[in-house]
């Protein structure tokens, strides 16, 4: 049975672009064929979850019914009242399926994984939780079942983002870009597709498929004789970190480009992250839709709550607590393993240190020139790479699961 | 109540420098306002003008210059 994983091979791109052609012609002539767009989405989502992946398909359907009911019920409730506990309860219920799927591997609940897990559950949860929060704030006032489904199940971004926002998405889906603008979007899409090919099928192949297994093998061999340490780990760090970037940035470019062809300005996910001069800037350039999601729905809300209820006297303490909590939650979201949680903590502490340095720089005279900027970029890059080595889980394999 | 003067004063206090000569400059782009300072701004506006400015309403494209903040506050005071 035909099963198509998004952006996996040349065949997928050919089928995708052929399927989108009528839509593109329509948009060029100022028409958006909503029914055709939905048909294409449904077919491609079906092809993602058919064959041996059928149980993921059923999990997706069950998940969508659950989220649909929650957001719908909360919108009705919110028109009448605004109790905080109802809001917290609804948010928790929306997160429960994802939490179970994340806990399952650590707890060895294989049935839970089979029953509830499907590719993209995280990204759908980000969308629906954001909708619940925006409904609470009054930004979203009505529940439109049709738009809800189109937003949640927008085909180009269903499996791994970028994470769009409901209000932004609805504005795009309910309108047609002017012809000049659409032509510009198409030319950007072509550029993104080719850049994505370079990233994912050339650079990520070199770093991830060719280099990474070799340096990992060397690191294993030499660490075995050296009590767990090996200079090859530095090679693993670079190969893994660069593969992670080119693979994910390449994938994100495909998703954005596909969105553009469909006349939807899907937000960008990466903006030259390795040119960041500090960690804070890095998070404004790396996996941006995720980090902005955390900024808007975790960090700012935590700070808002802590300041309003005056938990801490000092502004610095408030922001430090929020940084650590924010990044720890992100670590937990990646999965319940020591290295994901350590990765979150690493970045939380990193942001606290970074902020302290920025405050120091504001008060004292610190030399600033091209060389200090270059140094800052190199330093930030290496701090980030080190965190990716932690994130990779290779240290876990090396130290705790090496079998001889 | 002079909304403009009040907003400028709030922004000056949070940012720590006089911004009255950069009323149309994007303070996110210039790095003058981070997420932390943004929340302080929302809370201060809420207390000062008795308006509801929840975090979701805060769209970085609508609130990115002093003049736009003033316009937003005026519209929220309705």
Interface residues (C-beta under 8 A of the other chain):
Chain A: X133 X134 X137 X138 X139 X280 X295 X296 X299 X300 X301 X303 X304 X307 X308 X315 X318 X319 X322 X362
Chain B: X16 X34 X35 X36 X38 X39 X40 X42 X43 X52 X54 X55 X56 X57
